[in-house]
Amino acid sequence: MLGFKCLFSRAAPAAAALALLPLAVQADAPAPTKPVDLQRYAGRWYEVARVPNHFEKGRECDGPTADYRQYAGGAVTVVQTCHQNSPTGPVKAYHATAQILDPGTNAKFRLTFFVVVAKDYWVLDHAQDYRWAIVGDPSGQYLWFFSRQAALPSTVKDALLARARALGYDTAKLEFPAQR
């Protein structure tokens, strides 16, 4: 038991340093610009562009969608779906619960997958009629364009690219996954 206690006492300074790291990263992230009406945000979103995370790289995530559902008690669930190697390939689905991190504004939320994996997402901007949304993570490393349609008109795509650049993102890193 003594060896177990010593292991934790030596790891404590490193753990404390790691705990402070996200605070420094979040300071440079762009802030959401508008409140989010969760009832209007609910429903199917097509992921039309992304700076991919490790689950989305390459052909592992074509035809991606995110389905948000809000329940009467306020709970929000999300099902993220990808298709492998083509928009009609084998399905990978990830189920998550959403915790609103900024009640009242509702633009920052934490998705929890598999009970223990949590990721924060911020709705950085959205159309007044909820036709599109720009979503990022607090680190500013990842970015997604979501649309209610599987394809964006070129004028909307150009406007979203310009908005993402104005938010400080390198849009050259964006991928445009194949959709159905």
C-alpha positions in Angstrom: 0.0 0.0 0.0 2.9 2.4 0.7 4.2 2.0 -2.9 0.7 2.8 -4.2 0.7 6.0 -2.1 4.1 7.1 -3.3 3.2 6.6 -6.9 0.3 9.1 -6.6 2.3 11.6 -4.7 5.0 11.7 -7.5 2.3 11.9 -10.1 0.4 14.8 -8.5 2.5 17.6 -9.8 2.2 16.3 -13.4 -1.5 15.8 -13.0 -1.9 19.4 -11.7 0.1 20.7 -14.7 -2.1 18.7 -17.1 -5.2 20.0 -15.4 -4.2 23.6 -16.1 -3.3 22.9 -19.7 -6.9 23.1 -21.1 -7.4 26.5 -19.4 -4.5 28.0 -21.4 -5.7 26.5 -24.6 -9.3 27.7 -24.1 -8.2 31.3 -23.8 -7.4 31.4 -27.5 -10.5 29.7 -28.8 -13.1 31.8 -30.6 -16.3 32.4 -28.6 -19.8 31.6 -29.8 -21.6 34.7 -31.2 -25.3 33.8 -30.7 -27.5 32.0 -28.3 -28.8 28.6 -29.4 -32.5 27.7 -29.3 -32.2 24.0 -28.5 -35.6 23.2 -29.9 -34.6 24.7 -33.3 -31.1 23.1 -33.1 -32.6 19.7 -32.6 -33.0 17.4 -35.6 -30.7 16.1 -38.3 -27.5 17.9 -39.3 -25.3 16.9 -42.2 -21.6 17.3 -41.6 -20.5 19.1 -44.8 -17.0 20.1 -43.8 -14.6 19.3 -41.0 -11.1 19.6 -39.7 -11.0 15.9 -38.9 -10.4 14.3 -35.5 -9.0 10.8 -35.3 -12.4 9.2 -35.8 -13.1 11.0 -39.0 -9.8 10.9 -41.0 -9.7 9.5 -44.5 -12.6 7.4 -45.7 -13.6 6.2 -42.3 -16.4 8.8 -42.1 -18.3 9.5 -45.2 -22.0 10.6 -45.2 -21.6 11.9 -41.7 -24.7 13.1 -39.8 -25.5 14.3 -36.2 -29.0 13.8 -34.9 -29.9 16.0 -31.9 -32.9 15.3 -29.8 -34.2 17.3 -26.9 -36.6 15.6 -24.4 -39.3 17.2 -22.3 -37.2 17.4 -19.2 -34.4 19.2 -21.0 -32.1 16.3 -21.6 -30.3 16.3 -25.0 -29.0 13.2 -26.8 -26.9 13.0 -30.0 -26.3 10.2 -32.4 -23.3 10.8 -34.7 -23.3 8.5 -37.7 -20.5 7.8 -40.2 -20.3 5.4 -43.1 -17.0 3.6 -43.9 -15.4 4.0 -47.3 -18.5 5.5 -49.0 -21.7 7.4 -48.1 -23.5 4.0 -48.2 -20.9 1.9 -46.6 -21.1 0.1 -43.2 -22.4 2.3 -40.5 -20.6 3.5 -37.4 -22.8 5.2 -34.9 -21.8 7.0 -31.7 -24.4 7.8 -29.0 -23.9 10.6 -26.6 -25.6 12.7 -24.0 -25.2 16.4 -24.1 -24.7 18.6 -21.1 -25.2 22.3 -21.6 -22.2 24.2 -20.2 -23.7 27.7 -20.5 -27.4 27.6 -19.6 -29.3 30.6 -21.1 -27.0 30.8 -24.1 -26.9 27.1 -24.9 -24.0 27.5 -27.3 -21.4 25.4 -25.4 -22.0 21.8 -24.6 -20.2 18.6 -23.6 -21.0 15.4 -25.4 -20.3 12.2 -23.3 -19.7 9.0 -25.2 -19.4 5.6 -23.7 -20.1 7.1 -20.2 -16.4 8.2 -19.8 -15.3 10.0 -23.0 -16.3 13.6 -23.0 -15.7 16.3 -25.7 -16.7 19.9 -25.6 -18.2 21.6 -28.6 -19.2 25.2 -29.2 -21.7 26.4 -31.7 -19.6 29.4 -32.9 -22.2 30.7 -35.3 -25.5 29.7 -37.0 -28.0 30.9 -39.5 -31.0 32.7 -38.0 -33.3 30.0 -39.5 -30.9 27.2 -38.4 -30.0 26.1 -42.0 -26.3 25.9 -41.1 -24.1 26.0 -38.1 -20.3 26.4 -37.5 -19.2 24.2 -34.6 -15.7 24.1 -33.0 -14.0 22.7 -30.0 -12.7 25.0 -27.2 -9.1 24.4 -28.2 -9.7 26.0 -31.6 -8.1 22.9 -33.2 -11.3 21.3 -34.7 -14.0 22.8 -36.8 -17.2 21.5 -38.5 -19.8 23.0 -40.9 -23.2 21.5 -40.4 -26.2 22.0 -42.7 -29.8 20.8 -42.8 -29.1 19.7 -46.4 -26.5 17.2 -47.5 -25.0 19.8 -49.9 -24.3 23.5 -49.4 -25.0 26.0 -52.2 -21.7 27.5 -53.3 -22.7 31.0 -52.0 -23.4 29.5 -48.5 -20.2 27.5 -48.6 -18.1 30.6 -49.5 -19.8 32.6 -46.7 -19.0 29.8 -44.1 -15.4 29.6 -45.3 -15.1 33.4 -44.9 -16.7 33.3 -41.5 -14.4 30.5 -40.3 -11.4 32.5 -41.5 -12.7 35.5 -39.6 -12.9 33.3 -36.5 -9.2 32.5 -36.9 -9.4 29.0 -38.5 -7.1 27.8 -41.3 -9.8 26.7 -43.8 -7.2 24.9 -45.9 -7.3 22.1 -43.3 -11.0 21.5 -44.0 -12.2 18.3 -45.6 -15.5 18.0 -47.4 -16.7 14.4 -46.8 -18.8 12.7 -49.4 -22.5 12.8 -48.6 -25.5 10.8 -49.9 
